[in-house]
Amino acid sequence: MIGADREDSYLEYKSTLRWDIRAASAKTGIPEKAVVKTVAGFLNAPHGGTLLIGVDNDGSIFGLEADYASFSKRGQLGGRDLFGQHLQNLLVGRLGDAPASLVGWEFHTVNGHELCRVSVEPADFPVYEGTGEDDRTFWWRYPTGTRAVTDDEEQVRLLRRRFGIGNA
């Protein structure tokens, strides 16, 4: 199941949720944005999808240990609970309650490393990522990844085809 060249319209890998491998820090927010946009793309896709967090793009296992270490609560190191709380807060904050309710996750151990399998049901309404009218992005899932649809006409075409809404 996990391996090189397995990502497609239905499956995406992300190495981490919070830990930026290049910056060796959890302060950039880049991995979080990548996870949220991928979930938004799966929500807008007619089939939903699966996101595996803790797996590099080449299919090798990275694990969640660096993410866990970036969380702490009252002096305790993070784990599944804090990871899940953070993921839920990101999804609700950037997508909203209704879209976030279509996302579930579970943890698995593979080769001694923990992974998070995020299962995304397709939404029956368009999902925009952002914090308001001036900060909204419509993400669409392609076989090679998730991309922002910024052209208004193209967005209307996708909305009409996928959800049956939009101006003619």
DSSP file (Angstrom, degrees, kcal/mol; ACC not computed):
  #  RESIDUE AA STRUCTURE BP1 BP2  ACC     N-H-->O    O-->H-N    N-H-->O    O-->H-N    TCO  KAPPA ALPHA  PHI   PSI    X-CA   Y-CA   Z-CA
    1    1 A M              0   0    0      0, 0.0     2,-0.4     0, 0.0     0, 0.0   0.000 360.0 360.0 360.0 -53.9    0.0    0.0    0.0
    2    2 A I        +     0   0    0     57,-0.0     2,-0.3     5,-0.0    59,-0.1  -0.723 360.0 105.5 -87.4 134.7    2.7    2.5    1.0
    3    3 A G    >   -     0   0    0     -2,-0.4     3,-0.9    57,-0.1     4,-0.2  -0.953  69.5 -52.5 172.6 172.7    5.4    3.0   -1.5
    4    4 A A  T 3  S+     0   0    0     -2,-0.3    54,-0.1     1,-0.2    55,-0.1  -0.316 116.1  14.3 -63.8 146.9    7.0    5.1   -4.2
    5    5 A D  T 3  S+     0   0    0     52,-0.4    -1,-0.2     1,-0.1    53,-0.1   0.791  90.6 114.7  59.0  33.3    4.7    6.3   -7.0
    6    6 A R    <   +     0   0    0     -3,-0.9    -2,-0.1     2,-0.1     5,-0.1   0.567  41.8 106.7-104.5 -13.8    1.5    5.4   -5.2
    7    7 A E        +     0   0    0     50,-0.2     2,-0.2    -4,-0.2     5,-0.2  -0.405  42.1 135.7 -67.9 142.8    0.1    8.9   -4.8
    8    8 A D  S    S-     0   0    0      3,-1.9     3,-0.4    -2,-0.1   134,-0.1  -0.786  70.5 -50.1-159.7-158.4   -2.8    9.7   -7.1
    9    9 A S  S    S+     0   0    0     -2,-0.2    38,-0.1     1,-0.2     3,-0.1   0.756 136.5  37.0 -61.0 -24.3   -6.2   11.4   -7.0
   10   10 A Y  S    S+     0   0    0      1,-0.2    40,-2.7    39,-0.1     2,-0.4   0.571 115.9  48.7-106.8 -13.6   -7.2    9.3   -4.0
   11   11 A L  E     +a   50   0A   0     -3,-0.4    -3,-1.9    38,-0.2     2,-0.3  -0.994  53.9 174.1-138.5 133.9   -4.0    9.1   -1.9
   12   12 A E  E     -a   51   0A   0     38,-2.0    40,-2.7    -2,-0.4     2,-0.4  -0.992  16.7-146.8-137.3 144.9   -1.5   11.8   -0.8
   13   13 A Y  E     -a   52   0A   0     -2,-0.3     2,-0.4    38,-0.2    40,-0.2  -0.885  12.8-178.7-108.7 142.8    1.6   11.6    1.5
   14   14 A K  E     -a   53   0A   0     38,-2.4    40,-3.1    -2,-0.4    41,-1.5  -0.988  22.9-144.8-135.7 133.8    2.8   14.3    3.8
   15   15 A S  S    S-     0   0    0     -2,-0.4     2,-0.3    39,-0.3    41,-0.1   0.884  78.5  -3.7 -64.3 -39.7    5.9   13.8    5.9
   16   16 A T        -     0   0    0      1,-0.1    -1,-0.1    37,-0.1    19,-0.1  -0.920  48.3-140.2-147.0 168.1    4.6   15.8    8.9
   17   17 A L  S    S-     0   0    0     -2,-0.3    18,-0.2    36,-0.1    -1,-0.1   0.771 101.7  -0.7 -94.6 -41.1    1.7   17.9   10.1
   18   18 A R  S    S+     0   0    0     13,-0.2     2,-0.5    14,-0.1    11,-0.4   0.705 104.5  92.6-124.3 -33.8    3.7   20.5   12.0
   19   19 A W        -     0   0    0     12,-0.1     2,-0.9    11,-0.1     7,-0.2  -0.585  60.7-147.6 -79.9 119.1    7.5   19.9   11.8
   20   20 A D  B  >> -D   25   0B   0      5,-3.3     4,-1.4    -2,-0.5     5,-1.4  -0.770   8.6-162.7 -84.8 108.2    9.2   21.7    8.9
   21   21 A I  T  45S+     0   0    0     -2,-0.9    -1,-0.2     1,-0.2     3,-0.1   0.894  85.9  48.8 -61.9 -43.4   12.0   19.3    7.9
   22   22 A R  T  45S+     0   0    0      1,-0.2    -1,-0.2    -3,-0.1    -2,-0.1   0.899 119.8  36.6 -65.5 -41.5   14.0   21.9    5.9
   23   23 A A  T  45S-     0   0    0      2,-0.2    -1,-0.2     0, 0.0    -2,-0.2   0.576  99.3-135.8 -86.8  -9.4   13.8   24.5    8.6
   24   24 A A  T  <5S+     0   0    0     -4,-1.4     2,-0.3     1,-0.2    -3,-0.2   0.919  71.3  99.7  51.4  47.4   14.1   22.0   11.5
   25   25 A S  B   <S-D   20   0B   0     -5,-1.4    -5,-3.3    -7,-0.1     3,-0.2  -0.986  72.4-140.8-155.9 156.6   11.3   23.9   13.2
   26   26 A A  S    S+     0   0    0     -2,-0.3     3,-0.1    -7,-0.2    -7,-0.1   0.196  87.3  85.1-101.7  13.9    7.6   23.8   13.9
   27   27 A K        +     0   0    0      1,-0.2    -1,-0.1    -7,-0.1    -8,-0.1   0.538  68.7  71.9 -96.8  -7.2    7.4   27.6   13.5
   28   28 A T  S    S-     0   0    0     -3,-0.2    -1,-0.2   -10,-0.2    -2,-0.1   0.827  78.3-146.4 -82.3 -30.2    7.0   28.0    9.8
   29   29 A G     >  +     0   0    0    -11,-0.4     4,-2.1    -3,-0.1     5,-0.2   0.397  62.7 120.5  80.2  -4.6    3.4   26.7    9.3
   30   30 A I  H  > S+     0   0    0      1,-0.2     4,-2.0     2,-0.2     5,-0.2   0.933  72.2  46.4 -62.9 -49.1    4.3   25.3    5.9
   31   31 A P  H  > S+     0   0    0      0, 0.0     4,-2.2     0, 0.0    -1,-0.2   0.902 111.4  53.3 -61.3 -38.0    3.5   21.7    6.6
   32   32 A E  H  > S+     0   0    0    -14,-0.2     4,-2.5     1,-0.2    -2,-0.2   0.920 108.5  49.3 -61.1 -44.2    0.2   22.6    8.2
   33   33 A K  H  X S+     0   0    0     -4,-2.1     4,-2.5     1,-0.2    -1,-0.2   0.890 109.7  52.1 -61.8 -39.8   -0.9   24.6    5.2
   34   34 A A  H  X S+     0   0    0     -4,-2.0     4,-1.8     2,-0.2    -1,-0.2   0.892 110.9  47.3 -65.1 -39.6    0.0   21.7    2.9
   35   35 A V  H  X S+     0   0    0     -4,-2.2     4,-2.4   -18,-0.2    -2,-0.2   0.941 113.0  48.0 -66.1 -47.4   -2.1   19.3    5.0
   36   36 A V  H  X S+     0   0    0     -4,-2.5     4,-2.6     1,-0.2    -2,-0.2   0.910 111.6  49.3 -62.8 -43.2   -5.1   21.7    5.1
   37   37 A K  H  X S+     0   0    0     -4,-2.5     4,-2.4     2,-0.2    -1,-0.2   0.895 110.9  50.6 -64.9 -38.1   -5.0   22.4    1.3
   38   38 A T  H  X S+     0   0    0     -4,-1.8     4,-2.3    -5,-0.2    -2,-0.2   0.922 110.9  48.1 -64.7 -43.6   -4.8   18.6    0.6
   39   39 A V  H  X S+     0   0    0     -4,-2.4     4,-2.5     2,-0.2    -2,-0.2   0.920 111.2  51.3 -62.1 -43.2   -7.8   17.9    2.9
   40   40 A A  H  X S+     0   0    0     -4,-2.6     4,-1.9     1,-0.2    -2,-0.2   0.910 109.2  51.0 -60.5 -42.2   -9.8   20.8    1.2
   41   41 A G  H  X S+     0   0    0     -4,-2.4     4,-1.2     1,-0.2   100,-0.7   0.911 110.9  47.8 -61.5 -43.4   -8.9   19.3   -2.3
   42   42 A F  H  < S+     0   0    0     -4,-2.3     6,-0.6     1,-0.2    -2,-0.2   0.882 108.9  54.5 -65.0 -38.2  -10.2   15.9   -1.2
   43   43 A L  H  < S+     0   0    0     -4,-2.5    80,-2.9     1,-0.2    -1,-0.2   0.881 111.9  44.4 -61.5 -37.9  -13.4   17.5    0.3
   44   44 A N  H  < S+     0   0    0     -4,-1.9    -1,-0.2    78,-0.2    -2,-0.2   0.672  96.0  94.3 -80.9 -18.0  -14.1   19.1   -3.1
   45   45 A A  S >< S-     0   0    0     -4,-1.2     3,-0.7    -3,-0.2    78,-0.2  -0.452  83.0-124.8 -74.0 148.0  -13.2   15.9   -5.1
   46   46 A P  T 3  S+     0   0    0      0, 0.0    -1,-0.1     0, 0.0    -4,-0.1   0.660 108.8  38.7 -67.3 -13.7  -16.2   13.7   -6.0
   47   47 A H  T 3  S-     0   0    0      1,-0.3     2,-0.1   -38,-0.1    -4,-0.1   0.442  95.2-141.8-115.8  -3.1  -14.5   10.7   -4.3
   48   48 A G    <   -     0   0    0     -3,-0.7    -1,-0.3    -6,-0.6     2,-0.3  -0.442  26.3-144.1  69.4-150.9  -12.8   12.2   -1.2
   49   49 A G  E     - B   0 120A   0     71,-2.1    71,-2.9    -2,-0.1     2,-0.4  -0.980   7.8 -94.1 170.7-179.9   -9.5   10.7   -0.4
   50   50 A T  E     -aB  11 119A   0    -40,-2.7   -38,-2.0    -2,-0.3     2,-0.5  -0.985  22.5-164.8-126.8 131.7   -6.8    9.5    2.1
   51   51 A L  E     -aB  12 118A   0     67,-2.6    67,-3.4    -2,-0.4     2,-0.7  -0.974   6.7-157.4-115.4 125.2   -3.9   11.5    3.4
   52   52 A L  E >   -aB  13 117A   0    -40,-2.7   -38,-2.4    -2,-0.5     3,-0.7  -0.912   8.0-161.9-103.9 112.8   -1.1    9.6    5.2
   53   53 A I  E 3  S+aB  14 116A   0     63,-2.9    63,-2.4    -2,-0.7   -38,-0.2  -0.832  75.4  41.0 -96.3 128.7    0.9   11.9    7.5
   54   54 A G  T 3  S+     0   0    0    -40,-3.1     8,-2.9    -2,-0.5     9,-2.6   0.457  90.8 105.3 111.7   9.0    4.3   10.6    8.4
   55   55 A V  B <   -E   61   0C   0    -41,-1.5    -1,-0.3    -3,-0.7     6,-0.2  -0.985  64.6-133.6-124.4 126.3    5.1    9.3    5.0
   56   56 A D    >   -     0   0    0      4,-2.8     3,-2.2    -2,-0.4   -42,-0.1  -0.265  32.1-103.0 -69.5 162.5    7.6   11.1    2.7
   57   57 A N  T 3  S+     0   0    0      1,-0.3   -52,-0.4     2,-0.1   -50,-0.2   0.783 122.5  59.3 -57.6 -28.3    6.8   11.7   -1.0
   58   58 A D  T 3  S-     0   0    0    -54,-0.1    -1,-0.3     2,-0.1   -54,-0.2   0.444 121.6-107.3 -82.2   2.2    9.0    8.8   -2.0
   59   59 A G  S <  S+     0   0    0     -3,-2.2     2,-0.1     1,-0.3    -2,-0.1   0.416  75.5 135.7  89.2  -1.5    6.9    6.4    0.1
   60   60 A S        -     0   0    0      1,-0.1    -4,-2.8   -57,-0.1     2,-0.5  -0.493  61.7-106.4 -78.6 153.0    9.5    6.0    2.9
   61   61 A I  B     +E   55   0C   0     -6,-0.2    -6,-0.2     1,-0.2    -1,-0.1  -0.671  40.9 166.8 -83.7 123.3    8.2    6.2    6.5
   62   62 A F        -     0   0    0     -8,-2.9     3,-0.2    -2,-0.5    -7,-0.2   0.780  33.9-152.9 -98.5 -42.0    9.1    9.4    8.4
   63   63 A G        -     0   0    0     -9,-2.6     3,-0.2     1,-0.1     4,-0.2  -0.152  24.5 -90.7  90.5 172.1    6.8    9.0   11.3
   64   64 A L  S  > S+     0   0    0     50,-0.8     4,-3.1     1,-0.1     5,-0.2   0.306  89.0 106.5-104.7   6.2    5.1   11.4   13.7
   65   65 A E  H  > S+     0   0    0      1,-0.2     4,-2.4    -3,-0.2    -1,-0.1   0.878  80.8  48.7 -58.2 -41.8    7.9   11.6   16.3
   66   66 A A  H  > S+     0   0    0      2,-0.2     4,-0.9    -3,-0.2    -1,-0.2   0.889 113.2  48.7 -66.9 -38.1    9.0   15.1   15.3
   67   67 A D  H >4 S+     0   0    0      2,-0.2     3,-1.1     1,-0.2     4,-0.5   0.955 110.8  49.9 -63.0 -49.4    5.4   16.3   15.3
   68   68 A Y  H >< S+     0   0    0     -4,-3.1     3,-1.5     1,-0.3    10,-1.1   0.905 107.9  53.8 -55.7 -42.7    4.8   14.8   18.7
   69   69 A A  H 3< S+     0   0    0     -4,-2.4    -1,-0.3     1,-0.3    -2,-0.2   0.725 100.6  61.8 -66.4 -20.7    7.9   16.4   20.1
   70   70 A S  T << S+     0   0    0     -3,-1.1     2,-0.4    -4,-0.9    -1,-0.3   0.571  97.0  71.1 -82.8  -7.9    6.7   19.8   18.9
   71   71 A F    <   +     0   0    0     -3,-1.5     7,-2.3    -4,-0.5     2,-0.3  -0.840  56.5 166.8-106.9 144.2    3.6   19.6   21.2
   72   72 A S  E     -F   77   0D   0     -2,-0.4     2,-0.4     5,-0.2     5,-0.2  -0.981  14.5-169.6-151.7 150.9    3.6   19.9   24.9
   73   73 A K  E >  S-F   76   0D   0      3,-2.0     3,-1.9    -2,-0.3    -2,-0.0  -0.946  78.0 -18.9-143.7 117.5    0.9   20.4   27.5
   74   74 A R  T 3  S-     0   0    0     -2,-0.4     3,-0.1     1,-0.3    -1,-0.0   0.884 129.4 -49.2  50.9  43.9    1.7   21.2   31.1
   75   75 A G  T 3  S+     0   0    0      1,-0.3     2,-0.4     0, 0.0    -1,-0.3   0.401 112.2 119.4  82.6  -3.3    5.2   19.9   30.7
   76   76 A Q  E <   -F   73   0D   0     -3,-1.9    -3,-2.0     1,-0.0    -1,-0.3  -0.767  67.0-114.6 -96.5 141.3    4.2   16.6   29.0
   77   77 A L  E     -F   72   0D   0     -2,-0.4    -5,-0.2    -5,-0.2    -8,-0.2  -0.391  39.3-102.6 -69.1 150.7    5.4   15.8   25.5
   78   78 A G        +     0   0    0     -7,-2.3     2,-0.2   -10,-1.1    -1,-0.1  -0.124  45.1 161.1 -70.0 168.5    2.7   15.5   22.9
   79   79 A G     >  -     0   0    0    -12,-0.1     4,-2.5   -10,-0.0     5,-0.2  -0.745  59.8 -42.2-159.7-153.6    1.3   12.4   21.4
   80   80 A R  H  > S+     0   0    0     -2,-0.2     4,-3.0     1,-0.2     5,-0.2   0.890 130.0  53.1 -57.6 -43.2   -1.8   11.2   19.5
   81   81 A D  H  > S+     0   0    0      2,-0.2     4,-2.5     1,-0.2    -1,-0.2   0.944 113.3  40.6 -62.5 -49.9   -4.2   13.3   21.6
   82   82 A L  H  > S+     0   0    0      2,-0.2     4,-2.4     1,-0.2    -1,-0.2   0.880 114.8  53.6 -67.8 -36.4   -2.4   16.6   21.1
   83   83 A F  H  X S+     0   0    0     -4,-2.5     4,-2.6     2,-0.2    -2,-0.2   0.953 111.7  45.3 -59.1 -50.2   -1.7   15.8   17.5
   84   84 A G  H  X S+     0   0    0     -4,-3.0     4,-2.7     1,-0.2    -2,-0.2   0.889 111.9  51.5 -62.6 -41.2   -5.4   15.1   16.9
   85   85 A Q  H  X S+     0   0    0     -4,-2.5     4,-2.5    -5,-0.2    -1,-0.2   0.916 111.7  47.4 -61.6 -42.5   -6.5   18.3   18.8
   86   86 A H  H  X S+     0   0    0     -4,-2.4     4,-2.4     2,-0.2    -2,-0.2   0.923 112.0  49.3 -66.0 -43.9   -4.1   20.4   16.7
   87   87 A L  H  X S+     0   0    0     -4,-2.6     4,-2.4     2,-0.2    -2,-0.2   0.932 112.0  48.9 -60.5 -45.5   -5.3   18.8   13.4
   88   88 A Q  H  X S+     0   0    0     -4,-2.7     4,-2.7     1,-0.2     5,-0.3   0.919 110.9  50.3 -60.3 -44.7   -9.0   19.4   14.4
   89   89 A N  H  X S+     0   0    0     -4,-2.5     4,-2.5     1,-0.2    -1,-0.2   0.897 110.8  49.6 -62.3 -40.3   -8.2   23.0   15.3
   90   90 A L  H  X S+     0   0    0     -4,-2.4     4,-2.3     2,-0.2     5,-0.3   0.941 113.3  45.6 -62.0 -47.6   -6.5   23.6   12.0
   91   91 A L  H  X>S+     0   0    0     -4,-2.4     4,-2.4     2,-0.2     5,-1.2   0.919 116.5  43.7 -66.2 -44.8   -9.3   22.1   10.0
   92   92 A V  H  X5S+     0   0    0     -4,-2.7     4,-0.6     3,-0.2    -1,-0.2   0.924 116.4  48.2 -65.5 -43.1  -12.1   23.9   11.9
   93   93 A G  H  <5S+     0   0    0     -4,-2.5    -2,-0.2    -5,-0.3    -1,-0.2   0.844 124.1  29.0 -67.2 -34.9  -10.1   27.2   11.8
   94   94 A R  H  <5S+     0   0    0     -4,-2.3    36,-2.9    -5,-0.2    -2,-0.2   0.681 136.9  21.2-101.2 -21.1   -9.3   27.1    8.1
   95   95 A L  H  <5S-     0   0    0     -4,-2.4    33,-0.3    -5,-0.3    -3,-0.2   0.702 103.5-115.6-117.9 -32.6  -12.2   25.1    6.6
   96   96 A G     X< -     0   0    0     -5,-1.2     4,-2.0    -4,-0.6     5,-0.1  -0.380  32.0 -74.0 112.6 166.6  -15.1   25.4    9.0
   97   97 A D  H  > S+     0   0    0      2,-0.2     4,-1.7     1,-0.2    -1,-0.1   0.914 123.3  52.5 -66.2 -46.1  -17.1   23.0   11.2
   98   98 A A  H  4 S+     0   0    0      1,-0.2     4,-0.4     2,-0.2     3,-0.3   0.941 113.9  41.8 -62.3 -48.9  -19.2   21.4    8.5
   99   99 A P  H >4 S+     0   0    0      0, 0.0     3,-1.8     0, 0.0    -1,-0.2   0.923 112.5  54.9 -62.7 -41.4  -16.2   20.4    6.3
  100  100 A A  H >< S+     0   0    0     -4,-2.0     3,-1.6     1,-0.3    -2,-0.2   0.805  97.6  64.7 -62.2 -27.9  -14.1   19.3    9.3
  101  101 A S  T 3< S+     0   0    0     -4,-1.7    -1,-0.3    -3,-0.3    -3,-0.1   0.655  94.8  60.4 -69.6 -13.2  -16.9   17.0   10.4
  102  102 A L  T <  S+     0   0    0     -3,-1.8    19,-2.6    -4,-0.4     2,-0.4   0.297  92.8  83.2 -93.9   8.2  -16.3   15.0    7.1
  103  103 A V  E <   +C  120   0A   0     -3,-1.6     2,-0.3    17,-0.2    17,-0.2  -0.947  51.6 169.1-119.3 130.6  -12.7   14.2    8.2
  104  104 A G  E     -C  119   0A   0     15,-2.4    15,-2.9    -2,-0.4     2,-0.3  -0.904   9.5-165.6-131.9 163.7  -11.6   11.4   10.5
  105  105 A W  E     -C  118   0A   0     -2,-0.3     2,-0.3    13,-0.2    13,-0.2  -0.990   8.7-173.6-149.6 157.8   -8.2    9.9   11.4
  106  106 A E  E     -C  117   0A   0     11,-1.6    11,-3.1    -2,-0.3     2,-0.3  -0.972  23.6-121.1-146.8 158.5   -6.6    7.0   13.0
  107  107 A F  E     -C  116   0A   0     -2,-0.3     2,-0.3     9,-0.2     9,-0.2  -0.799  25.1-178.3-108.1 145.5   -3.1    6.1   14.0
  108  108 A H  E     -C  115   0A   0      7,-2.1     7,-3.0    -2,-0.3     2,-0.5  -0.963  22.7-132.6-136.8 152.3   -1.0    3.1   12.8
  109  109 A T  E     +C  114   0A   0     -2,-0.3     2,-0.4     5,-0.2     5,-0.2  -0.947  27.3 175.0-108.4 124.1    2.4    1.8   13.6
  110  110 A V  E >  S-C  113   0A   0      3,-3.1     3,-2.1    -2,-0.5    -2,-0.0  -0.995  70.5 -13.9-130.6 125.5    4.5    0.9   10.6
  111  111 A N  T 3  S-     0   0    0     -2,-0.4    -1,-0.1     1,-0.3     3,-0.1   0.845 129.4 -53.5  51.4  37.8    8.2   -0.2   10.8
  112  112 A G  T 3  S+     0   0    0      1,-0.2     2,-0.4   -49,-0.0    -1,-0.3   0.491 119.2 104.8  80.3   3.4    8.3    1.1   14.4
  113  113 A H  E <   - C   0 110A   0     -3,-2.1    -3,-3.1   -50,-0.1     2,-0.3  -0.920  68.6-123.2-118.3 143.2    7.0    4.6   13.4
  114  114 A E  E     - C   0 109A   0     -2,-0.4   -50,-0.8    -5,-0.2     2,-0.3  -0.641  28.0-174.1 -84.1 141.9    3.6    6.1   14.0
  115  115 A L  E     - C   0 108A   0     -7,-3.0    -7,-2.1    -2,-0.3     2,-0.5  -0.890  19.1-135.0-125.8 158.5    1.5    7.4   11.0
  116  116 A C  E     -BC  53 107A   0    -63,-2.4   -63,-2.9    -2,-0.3     2,-0.7  -0.978  11.2-156.7-117.0 121.4   -1.8    9.2   10.9
  117  117 A R  E     -BC  52 106A   0    -11,-3.1   -11,-1.6    -2,-0.5     2,-0.6  -0.869  10.6-163.1 -97.4 111.8   -4.3    8.0    8.3
  118  118 A V  E     -BC  51 105A   0    -67,-3.4   -67,-2.6    -2,-0.7     2,-0.5  -0.860   1.6-160.3 -99.4 119.1   -6.7   10.9    7.5
  119  119 A S  E     -BC  50 104A   0    -15,-2.9   -15,-2.4    -2,-0.6     2,-0.5  -0.885   5.9-165.3-103.9 126.3   -9.9    9.8    5.8
  120  120 A V  E     -BC  49 103A   0    -71,-2.9   -71,-2.1    -2,-0.5   -17,-0.2  -0.946   6.7-152.4-119.0 119.0  -11.8   12.5    3.9
  121  121 A E        -     0   0    0    -19,-2.6     2,-0.2    -2,-0.5   -73,-0.2  -0.587  34.0-100.8 -80.3 149.2  -15.3   12.1    2.7
  122  122 A P        -     0   0    0      0, 0.0   -79,-0.2     0, 0.0   -78,-0.2  -0.521  37.8-127.6 -70.0 137.5  -16.4   14.1   -0.3
  123  123 A A        -     0   0    0    -80,-2.9   -75,-0.1    -2,-0.2     4,-0.1  -0.494   1.9-143.0 -80.1 154.1  -18.4   17.2    0.7
  124  124 A D  S    S+     0   0    0     -2,-0.2    -1,-0.1     2,-0.1   -80,-0.1   0.092  88.0  49.5-101.6  21.5  -21.8   17.9   -0.9
  125  125 A F  S    S-     0   0    0    -82,-0.2     2,-0.1   -26,-0.0    -2,-0.1  -0.969 101.4 -87.1-149.7 153.8  -21.0   21.6   -0.9
  126  126 A P        -     0   0    0      0, 0.0     2,-0.5     0, 0.0    -2,-0.1  -0.431  40.3-148.5 -67.1 138.8  -18.0   23.6   -2.1
  127  127 A V        -     0   0    0    -87,-0.2    12,-0.6    12,-0.2     2,-0.4  -0.938  11.3-168.3-113.0 128.1  -15.3   24.0    0.5
  128  128 A Y  E     -G  138   0E   0     -2,-0.5     2,-0.5   -33,-0.3    10,-0.2  -0.919  14.8-138.7-113.6 140.4  -13.0   27.0    0.6
  129  129 A E  E     +G  137   0E   0      8,-2.9     8,-2.2    -2,-0.4     2,-0.3  -0.846  58.0  68.6 -98.1 132.7   -9.9   27.3    2.7
  130  130 A G  E    S-G  136   0E   0    -36,-2.9     6,-0.2    -2,-0.5     3,-0.1  -0.927  81.0 -90.0 152.0-173.7   -9.3   30.5    4.5
  131  131 A T  E    S-     0   0E   0      4,-0.8     2,-0.3    -2,-0.3     5,-0.1   0.364  90.6 -23.3-115.1   2.6  -10.5   32.8    7.3
  132  132 A G  E >  S-G  135   0E   0      3,-1.1     3,-1.4     1,-0.1    -1,-0.2  -0.980  84.7 -59.6 171.8-177.4  -13.0   35.1    5.4
  133  133 A E  T 3  S+     0   0    0     -2,-0.3     3,-0.4     1,-0.3    -1,-0.1   0.823 129.7  47.6 -58.0 -35.1  -14.2   36.5    2.2
  134  134 A D  T 3  S+     0   0    0      1,-0.2    -1,-0.3    -3,-0.1     2,-0.2   0.563 115.4  47.1 -84.1  -7.8  -10.9   38.2    1.5
  135  135 A D  E <  S+G  132   0E   0     -3,-1.4    -3,-1.1     2,-0.0    -4,-0.8  -0.630  79.9 130.0-134.3  73.2   -8.9   35.1    2.3
  136  136 A R  E     -G  130   0E   0     -3,-0.4     2,-0.4    -2,-0.2    -6,-0.2  -0.993  28.6-176.3-133.1 133.4  -10.6   32.2    0.4
  137  137 A T  E     -G  129   0E   0     -8,-2.2    -8,-2.9    -2,-0.4     2,-0.7  -0.995  17.1-147.5-129.7 132.8   -9.0   29.6   -1.8
  138  138 A F  E     -G  128   0E   0     11,-0.5    11,-2.9    -2,-0.4     2,-0.4  -0.887  21.4-160.6 -97.4 116.3  -10.8   26.9   -3.7
  139  139 A W  E     -H  148   0F   0     -2,-0.7     2,-0.4   -12,-0.6     9,-0.2  -0.790   5.1-165.2-101.4 140.5   -8.6   23.8   -3.9
  140  140 A W  E     -H  147   0F   0      7,-2.6     7,-2.3    -2,-0.4     2,-0.5  -0.972  17.8-127.5-127.0 140.0   -9.1   21.0   -6.5
  141  141 A R  E     +H  146   0F   0   -100,-0.7     5,-0.2    -2,-0.4  -132,-0.1  -0.764  28.1 179.0 -92.4 124.3   -7.6   17.5   -6.4
  142  142 A Y  E >   -H  145   0F   0      3,-3.5     3,-1.5    -2,-0.5  -134,-0.0  -0.726  45.6-102.1-112.0 165.3   -5.8   16.4   -9.5
  143  143 A P  T 3  S+     0   0    0      0, 0.0  -133,-0.1     0, 0.0     3,-0.1   0.765 123.7  45.2 -59.8 -23.1   -4.0   13.0  -10.1
  144  144 A T  T 3  S-     0   0    0      1,-0.3     2,-0.3  -135,-0.1  -135,-0.0   0.346 127.4 -65.6-103.9   6.4   -0.7   14.7   -9.4
  145  145 A G  E <   -H  142   0F   0     -3,-1.5    -3,-3.5     2,-0.0     2,-0.4  -0.938  64.4 -51.2 145.0-166.2   -1.7   16.8   -6.4
  146  146 A T  E     -H  141   0F   0     -2,-0.3     2,-0.3    -5,-0.2    -5,-0.2  -0.928  48.3-178.1-114.5 130.8   -3.8   19.6   -5.1
  147  147 A R  E     -H  140   0F   0     -7,-2.3    -7,-2.6    -2,-0.4     2,-0.3  -0.950  29.2-113.2-130.9 149.4   -3.9   23.0   -6.8
  148  148 A A  E     -H  139   0F   0     -2,-0.3     2,-0.8    -9,-0.2    -9,-0.2  -0.613  22.2-143.4 -75.6 135.6   -5.7   26.3   -6.2
  149  149 A V        +     0   0    0    -11,-2.9   -11,-0.5    -2,-0.3    -1,-0.0  -0.887  32.8 161.7-100.2 104.3   -8.3   27.2   -8.8
  150  150 A T        +     0   0    0     -2,-0.8     2,-0.5   -13,-0.1    -1,-0.2   0.663  42.5  94.5-101.2 -19.9   -7.8   31.0   -9.0
  151  151 A D     >  -     0   0    0      1,-0.2     4,-2.5     2,-0.0     5,-0.2  -0.641  67.8-146.7 -76.6 123.1   -9.5   31.7  -12.4
  152  152 A D  H  > S+     0   0    0     -2,-0.5     4,-2.4     1,-0.2     5,-0.2   0.882  96.1  49.9 -59.4 -41.9  -13.1   32.6  -11.7
  153  153 A E  H  > S+     0   0    0      2,-0.2     4,-2.2     1,-0.2    -1,-0.2   0.914 112.1  47.2 -65.4 -42.4  -14.5   31.0  -14.9
  154  154 A E  H  > S+     0   0    0      2,-0.2     4,-2.4     1,-0.2    -1,-0.2   0.896 111.0  52.5 -65.0 -39.3  -12.7   27.8  -14.3
  155  155 A Q  H  X S+     0   0    0     -4,-2.5     4,-2.8     1,-0.2    -2,-0.2   0.918 108.7  50.0 -62.6 -43.3  -13.9   27.8  -10.7
  156  156 A V  H  X S+     0   0    0     -4,-2.4     4,-2.7     2,-0.2     5,-0.2   0.908 109.7  51.7 -61.5 -42.1  -17.5   28.2  -11.9
  157  157 A R  H  X S+     0   0    0     -4,-2.2     4,-2.5     2,-0.2    -2,-0.2   0.925 112.3  45.3 -60.6 -44.6  -17.1   25.4  -14.4
  158  158 A L  H  X S+     0   0    0     -4,-2.4     4,-3.1     2,-0.2     5,-0.4   0.915 113.4  49.7 -65.7 -42.5  -15.8   23.1  -11.6
  159  159 A L  H  X>S+     0   0    0     -4,-2.8     4,-2.3     2,-0.2     6,-1.4   0.900 112.9  47.5 -62.7 -40.9  -18.6   24.1   -9.2
  160  160 A R  H  X5S+     0   0    0     -4,-2.7     4,-1.2     4,-0.3    -2,-0.2   0.938 116.9  42.3 -65.3 -46.9  -21.2   23.6  -11.9
  161  161 A R  H  <5S+     0   0    0     -4,-2.5    -2,-0.2    -5,-0.2    -1,-0.2   0.928 124.8  33.4 -67.5 -45.5  -19.8   20.1  -12.8
  162  162 A R  H  <5S+     0   0    0     -4,-3.1    -3,-0.2    -5,-0.2    -2,-0.2   0.903 137.2  16.2 -80.9 -42.4  -19.1   18.9   -9.3
  163  163 A F  H  <5S-     0   0    0     -4,-2.3    -3,-0.2    -5,-0.4    -2,-0.2   0.484  94.2-119.8-114.4  -6.0  -21.9   20.5   -7.3
  164  164 A G  S  <<S+     0   0    0     -4,-1.2     2,-0.3    -5,-0.7    -4,-0.3   0.756  76.8 110.4  72.0  23.9  -24.5   21.6   -9.9
  165  165 A I        +     0   0    0     -6,-1.4    -1,-0.3    -9,-0.1    -2,-0.2  -0.846  33.5  76.2-126.8 163.9  -24.2   25.3   -8.8
  166  166 A G  S    S-     0   0    0     -2,-0.3     2,-0.1    -7,-0.1   -10,-0.0  -0.328  77.1 -60.0 119.6 160.2  -22.8   28.4  -10.4
  167  167 A N              0   0    0     -2,-0.1    -7,-0.1     1,-0.1    -2,-0.1  -0.451 360.0 360.0 -74.7 145.3  -23.6   30.9  -13.0
  168  168 A A              0   0    0     -2,-0.1    -1,-0.1    -8,-0.0   -11,-0.0   0.462 360.0 360.0 -75.5 360.0  -24.1   29.8  -16.6
